[in-house]
Amino acid sequence: MQTDTSVNESSQAAPAPAEPSSATVSATAPGQLRVIKRNGTVVPYDDSKIAVAMTKAFLAVEGGTAAASSRIHETVSSLTHQVSATFKRRMPSGGTIHIEDIQDQVELALMRSGEQKVARDYVLYREEHARLRGDKSEPEADPDYPAIRVLNAKGESESLNIARIRTIVNDACAGLEEVEPKVILDEAMRNLYDGVSLEDVNTSLVITARTLVEQEPNYSYATARLLLDKLRSEALSYLNVAESATQADMADLYAKALPAYIEKGIELDLLSPVLRDFDLQQLGQALDASRDAQFTYLGLQTLYDRYFIHTEGTRIELPQIFFMRVAMGLAVEEENKNERAIEFYRLLSSFDYMSSTPTLFNAGTLRPQLSSCYLTSVPDDLHGIYGAMQDNAMLSKWAGGLGNDWTPVRSLGAYIKGTNGKSQGVVPFLKVANDTAVAVNQGGKRKGAVCAYLETWHLDIEEFVELRKNTGDDRRRTHDMNTANWVPDLFMKRVFEGQEWTLFSPNDVPDLHDIYGTAFEERYTEYEAMAERGDIKLFRKVKAEDLWRKMLGMLFETGHPWITFKDSCNLRSPQQHAGVVHSSNLCTEITLNTKPNEEIAVCNLGSVNLAQHIVDGKLDTDKLKSTIDTAVRMLDNVIDINYYSVETARTSNMRHRPVGLGLMGFQDALYKQNIAYGSKEAVEFADRSMEAISYFAISASSDLATERGAYSTFDGSLWSQGTLPIDSIELLAQQRGEKYLQMDRSQTLDWDSLRQKIKAQGMRNSNVMAIAPTATIANITGVSQSIEPTYQNLYVKSNLSGEFTVVNPFLVRELKERGLWDQVMTNDLKYYEGSVQKIDRIPADLKAKYATAFEVEPRWIVEAASRRQKWIDQAQSLNLYIAEANGKKLDITYRMAWFSGLKTTYYLRALAATSAEKSTIDTGTMNAVSAAVAEPAAAAGPAEVPKACSLDDPDCEACQ
């Protein structure tokens, strides 16, 4: 028989047995038939392929002219129905069938129908092809390695095709300096044994390659490519594009895979049908397969585990298709949607900019919840409190991070008129909010995450700061919820001046939470006088410095509450005319107005990869402008496309249209310029780079206003008055007093022309900038997190995707150039927990440049943040690192943060006195390099692991 009549097999034969798909028999969905192909991959049952195979069998016997015969078509249709009916009777609830079982049934159906000649030729055809497959399944022995028998997906034993494995490893190492394919292959083969599964063969390659990362960082890229080989087999076979493919094959296969993916995703109710409206051929041709090679292992494994769309455990997305899906999802309402999708795709896939995690998760899907964070104010009534809880649950369900303002809720002992009773205060409600966040899993992808804010004059503040303690009444503890102090300037002045501070219940002082600056100071002192006269019964006086010490003490002991500053957030807000900033968000970088029952603030985030914009040792401002123009457009699109689970969030977002453009890779950008983080040069670069980002972002939003119109509350804003973030420093200085503010006000760009442009054109967005933590998207792009200094130069990072050796490639490169990189150096770095300071043979200039987070003086981190803050209309998620922390150091650092005009701070990282166990030094096997885990240092008892976007929390990706 000359015609190929195989059933449910791709016409493109795999060169060798591929790894089985992760979609196994046990993963089969009820009611659905699936087919195991000979290479072990699992695909949906498709009876049209049976019909095609039978038709070819008839034509092989009766000749090509029979193709037009109605008899043959009717016979084939009837026999196909019989075969399908057989399997549906056998497995009414669905199940998995092997390809050989299907061909057995085809053979039986042909014989029963009387088509003996066709059946006989079909039997002969199967036998011949089985013989040919048998010949191919016994590859020639490789002289370098012993013959190994492996188990295929059917559980049958066959010889391992070592030539195929060698090709995979060689492809993975191609173009990578100082990466040896033979080293990977030798070690992987040593770990194999007779009877090992094909899946474990691939796993062995990946594990072997990743253990070599500590010797040469480029092995991380090789490991990613080995994982990519598995992903290609998994996705392409499911989409019926190819059984397997090399990286070179992808130049052609990506264009074929995109339309197949879109159709399959829509069919499975995983993608929005509007994606069909794009020119998939044009978009497929735009996919750049070479960009798959950019990934480190950590980056690709993170995408594989949590971002790529999958069905029943089988990934159906490839990296470039993933970026195109996000780009299409953000371009669906563009007039020139195909051109814009390609523009967005090119920006994302270049790693020059990355959207936040919710956007990457959900763009292009049936429910595109693309926003990162939500801010709410909780009113002081039972209906409103539980309404806020429901809002929390609905927003958290779709992967949003939450910031709740609880200051309006009356304190413990406050009078309740409706019941003639007394309030239990805010703490019991916070406990319910804590448990709600735990209960609501964010789209099945991450745990719910929330931060509660309370203003420092609230009568429950002393109990609030103890919420994260491990001791005391557990009913009044919130072990899973973050907390933050909302600190007015007057309190900080009282601390500096050694004065008293009065605590009130908010129902007695209802306007305090809505005013700031001198208005707050005047009204607060009036309330103090009323309390002295007896007009206010429920209050308590404390020494401001004692409360400050308690706040810092709890921060040191539990990592909470974080310190954030009310007045600088409000006095420098461009939206003062439209409301009040009552809190920040989960990660302390968003400062937007909220109003109970009326407005839930929403922010949509994305980050510029600053390291990608350092060209020839300096900031490429032309490239930066181009990146930001596209990025701001993408962020603005999110507002209109976004799925809103709560109507008050839609109302706020549409009215003000805030976005938060941030940055990541700051530390890598310094490395590329040969600048140490703890230096004046780094502070100056923080200033000038943020000035450029601010200028281009504000300009881009203004240009969008000419195309799409200004946001509805533009009139009356600081923007409309020509007051830009740099100008608002003066407003803060006037209200706070110059003696309490030290902020650099230098500038280098033509801000006057931009002021005039904004007055003439307006702004599309009320707020434009916010620097988020970026922990996960920085992993994806392989750069340093946000504005953070290097955590350690060699350590193991643990997250939801597993453990990954992280080694500083910049340090390794410089040590190699100086002839200092060897096994002894690797062992020394392990022993000193990623620090170079005690390694004698490392020169002083490298010790300064590669100082880790705890070796950089906090003043440099604060000063760099202050320089950035002058250009940002919102805030920045700023971790503070303090080695050998004590009360005095904390006091100095946080006073300095306020004095320097910072709006917020995030985690305090105090280096624990003891570190995790050291890894085995003399082995190159899986290298669990221990890190001196940076956690809130415990004054008494072990500190809890923080539950939000910390360096050592694997679960949270909110705001990234």
Stockholm file with secondary structure:
# STOCKHOLM 1.0

chainA/1-960         MQTDTSVNESSQAAPAPAEPSSATVSATAPGQLRVIKRNGTVVPYDDSKIAVAMTKAFLAVEGGTAAASSRIHETVSSLTHQVSATFKRRMPSGGTIHIEDIQDQVELALMRSGEQKVARDYVLYREEHARLRGDKSEPEADPDYPAIRVLNAKGESESLNIARIRTIVNDACAGLEEVEPKVILDEAMRNLYDGVSLEDVNTSLVITARTLVEQEPNYSYATARLLLDKLRSEALSYLNVAESATQADMADLYAKALPAYIEKGIELDLLSPVLRDFDLQQLGQALDASRDAQFTYLGLQTLYDRYFIHTEGTRIELPQIFFMRVAMGLAVEEENKNERAIEFYRLLSSFDYMSSTPTLFNAGTLRPQLSSCYLTSVPDDLHGIYGAMQDNAMLSKWAGGLGNDWTPVRSLGAYIKGTNGKSQGVVPFLKVANDTAVAVNQGGKRKGAVCAYLETWHLDIEEFVELRKNTGDDRRRTHDMNTANWVPDLFMKRVFEGQEWTLFSPNDVPDLHDIYGTAFEERYTEYEAMAERGDIKLFRKVKAEDLWRKMLGMLFETGHPWITFKDSCNLRSPQQHAGVVHSSNLCTEITLNTKPNEEIAVCNLGSVNLAQHIVDGKLDTDKLKSTIDTAVRMLDNVIDINYYSVETARTSNMRHRPVGLGLMGFQDALYKQNIAYGSKEAVEFADRSMEAISYFAISASSDLATERGAYSTFDGSLWSQGTLPIDSIELLAQQRGEKYLQMDRSQTLDWDSLRQKIKAQGMRNSNVMAIAPTATIANITGVSQSIEPTYQNLYVKSNLSGEFTVVNPFLVRELKERGLWDQVMTNDLKYYEGSVQKIDRIPADLKAKYATAFEVEPRWIVEAASRRQKWIDQAQSLNLYIAEANGKKLDITYRMAWFSGLKTTYYLRALAATSAEKSTIDTGTMNAVSAAVAEPAAAAGPAEVPKACSLDDPDCEACQ
#=GR chainA/1-960 SS CCSCCCSSCCSSCCSSCCCCCSCCGGGCCTTEEEEECTTSCEEECCHHHHHHHHHHHHHHHHCGGGGGCHHHHHHHHHHHHHHHHHHHHHCTTEEEEEHHHHHHHHHHHHHHTTCHHHHHHHHHHHHHHHHHHHHHTSCCCCTTSCCCEEECTTSCEEECCHHHHHHHHHHHHTTCTTCCHHHHHHHHHHTCCTTEEHHHHHHHHHHHHHTTTTTCTTHHHHHHHHHHHHHHHHHHHHTTSCSCCCTTTHHHHHHHHHHHHHHHHHHTTCSCGGGGGSCHHHHHHHCCGGGGGGCCHHHHHHIIIIISCEETTEECCCHHHHHHHHHHHHHTTCTTHHHHHHHHHHHHHTTSEEECHHHHHHTTSSSCCCCCEEEEECCSSHHHHHHHHHHHHHHHHTTCEEEEECTTSCCEEEEETTTTEEEECSHHHHHHHHHHHHHSEETTTEECCEEEEEETTBTTHHHHTTTTCSSSCGGGCCTTSEEEEEECHHHHHHHHHTCEEEEECTTTSTTGGGCCHHHHHHHHHHHHHHHHHTSCCSEEEEEHHHHHHHHHHHHHHHSCSEEEEHHHHHHTCTTGGGCCCCCCCTTSCCCCCCBTTTBCEEECEEEEEGGGGEETTEECHHHHHHHHHHHHHHHHHHHHHCCCSSHHHHHHHHHHCCCEEEEECHHHHHHHTTCCSSSHHHHHHHHHHHHHHHHHHHHHHHHHHHHHCCCTTCTTSTGGGTCCHHHHHHHHHHHHCGGGCCCCCCCCSCHHHHHHHHHHHCCSCSCCBCBCCCHHHHHHHTSCCTTCCCSCSEEEEEETTEEEEEECHHHHHHHHHTTCCSHHHHHHHHHTTTCCTTCTTSCHHHHHHTCCGGGSCHHHHHHHHHHHHTTCSSCBCCCEEETTCCHHHHHHHHHHHHHTTCCBCCCEEEECSSCCCCCCTTCCSSCCCCCCCEECCCSSSCCCCCSSSCTTCSSCCTTC
#=GC SS_cons         CCSCCCSSCCSSCCSSCCCCCSCCGGGCCTTEEEEECTTSCEEECCHHHHHHHHHHHHHHHHCGGGGGCHHHHHHHHHHHHHHHHHHHHHCTTEEEEEHHHHHHHHHHHHHHTTCHHHHHHHHHHHHHHHHHHHHHTSCCCCTTSCCCEEECTTSCEEECCHHHHHHHHHHHHTTCTTCCHHHHHHHHHHTCCTTEEHHHHHHHHHHHHHTTTTTCTTHHHHHHHHHHHHHHHHHHHHTTSCSCCCTTTHHHHHHHHHHHHHHHHHHTTCSCGGGGGSCHHHHHHHCCGGGGGGCCHHHHHHIIIIISCEETTEECCCHHHHHHHHHHHHHTTCTTHHHHHHHHHHHHHTTSEEECHHHHHHTTSSSCCCCCEEEEECCSSHHHHHHHHHHHHHHHHTTCEEEEECTTSCCEEEEETTTTEEEECSHHHHHHHHHHHHHSEETTTEECCEEEEEETTBTTHHHHTTTTCSSSCGGGCCTTSEEEEEECHHHHHHHHHTCEEEEECTTTSTTGGGCCHHHHHHHHHHHHHHHHHTSCCSEEEEEHHHHHHHHHHHHHHHSCSEEEEHHHHHHTCTTGGGCCCCCCCTTSCCCCCCBTTTBCEEECEEEEEGGGGEETTEECHHHHHHHHHHHHHHHHHHHHHCCCSSHHHHHHHHHHCCCEEEEECHHHHHHHTTCCSSSHHHHHHHHHHHHHHHHHHHHHHHHHHHHHCCCTTCTTSTGGGTCCHHHHHHHHHHHHCGGGCCCCCCCCSCHHHHHHHHHHHCCSCSCCBCBCCCHHHHHHHTSCCTTCCCSCSEEEEEETTEEEEEECHHHHHHHHHTTCCSHHHHHHHHHTTTCCTTCTTSCHHHHHHTCCGGGSCHHHHHHHHHHHHTTCSSCBCCCEEETTCCHHHHHHHHHHHHHTTCCBCCCEEEECSSCCCCCCTTCCSSCCCCCCCEECCCSSSCCCCCSSSCTTCSSCCTTC
//
